[in-house]
Amino acid sequence: MSATTRATPSAAPSPLQFLDDALVELRRDGLYRSLRILDGEQKAHARFDGREVINLSSNNYLGLTTHPKLRDAALRAVKELGVGSGSVRTIAGTMDLHMALERRIAAFKKTEAAVVFQSGFAANAGTVSAILGKEDLILSDELNHASIIDGARLSRATIKVFPHRDVAALRRLLEETKDVKRRLVITDGVFSMDGDVAPLRDVAAAARDHGAIMMIDDAHSSGVLGRNGRGTVDHFDLHGQVDIQVGTLSKALGVLGGYVCGSKSLIDFLCHRARPFLFSTSHPPAVAAACLAAFDVLEEEPERIERLWTNTKRFKAGLARLGFNTGTSETPITPILVGEADLAMRFSDRVFERGVFAQGIGFPTVAKGKARLRTIVTATHTEAELDQALDVLGSTGRELGIVT
Ligand SMILES: Cc1ncc(COP(=O)(O)O)c(C=O)c1O
């Protein structure tokens, strides 16, 4: 795409010219990306843009995107129930499978009830915007996911951002805002670009001490942290102390969707007020069936999570030996911090040419000057693949002067 002025019948400049100008700026700043096209299955070794690569860019933590049980469940659902649900949940689009999935999630997470949304994004944005209004206050970690930020904006509540994982600052804000009747403290469980973990015990205690609602986004903890991948609340043994838990079915669970867990009243309320639940069609039966099968796999094959963590430790140790700065990551999401976006994109492109797919990430996904390669190993990478990826990252990093 180039910055040309579109011809219009009156030869006047296109009213969308500003978009072309913005794209020129993205290119100038090294932030313009073409989509990499996956040819085949989403796996640890995959074919993108016609090239075989070791795939360090997917959220397919446990390799469930191609698990035979999920595949069979989806195929059966297509054969028995067709390909679409045909309606939003509140009209004619609630199937037995949707209800079974919600019961399964609530039991797995040890909460009274659960509701499934079309995506984790919809779960976060739909929940925050439903439960808060313009008299209310949201206290949000500065690195929280975009779906939380969008939900907060939609709610029209006042938003106060606390510095990343800074519980003392959160407590100060809670102290200063005592007079606000309804307050929500919200944090990611695992931060999606840095791979660090929220200090949930202390964050939840701060919320509780000030009578605030506590909500966690466990998108990157679902299937990764806690017993059988039950998430951050289970990891910190905080059952009953977090009012709202969001999770995703789109990452470690290998399929698509998001969910909210909590009290019966919370879920009942969301079924009446969360706009994605009310105004967007529910999952096709194959998605719900595959998600149900994914929970079976979490419980029946715990060795996948063990393998994920073994691989994570091996890969992190290798990056440290090579001298890369991986920030504060404690989970399979391991950023390789580079600084300028342009350098990160060159690094990403060069390792790709050499058979390693590690996506470069720049502004606005991360702050300016904090560009990086974002890597995620999975349970299904072999040791040989990880070692080969480390060789390529190391030699390319040295060539580009990122490490010595
Ligand atoms: C922290 C976090 N929350 C929510 C989401 C949204 O989840 P989904 O992909 O299921 O919409 C993501 C996905 O990128 C995420 O990283």
The ligand as a Gaussian input file, in Angstrom:
#p B3LYP/6-31G(d) Opt

LIG

0 1
 C       -4.159000     -10.084000      28.918000
 C       -5.158000     -10.384000      27.840000
 N       -6.462000     -10.259000      28.124000
 C       -7.405000     -10.516000      27.195000
 C       -7.057000     -10.920000      25.928000
 C       -8.132000     -11.177000      24.931000
 O       -8.338000     -12.553000      24.806000
 P       -8.957000     -13.153000      23.470000
 O       -7.811000     -13.355000      22.526000
 O       -9.590000     -14.410000      23.913000
 O       -9.916000     -12.148000      22.959000
 C       -5.724000     -11.064000      25.586000
 C       -5.362000     -11.482000      24.206000
 O       -4.562000     -10.953000      23.543000
 C       -4.740000     -10.799000      26.569000
 O       -3.459000     -10.898000      26.273000

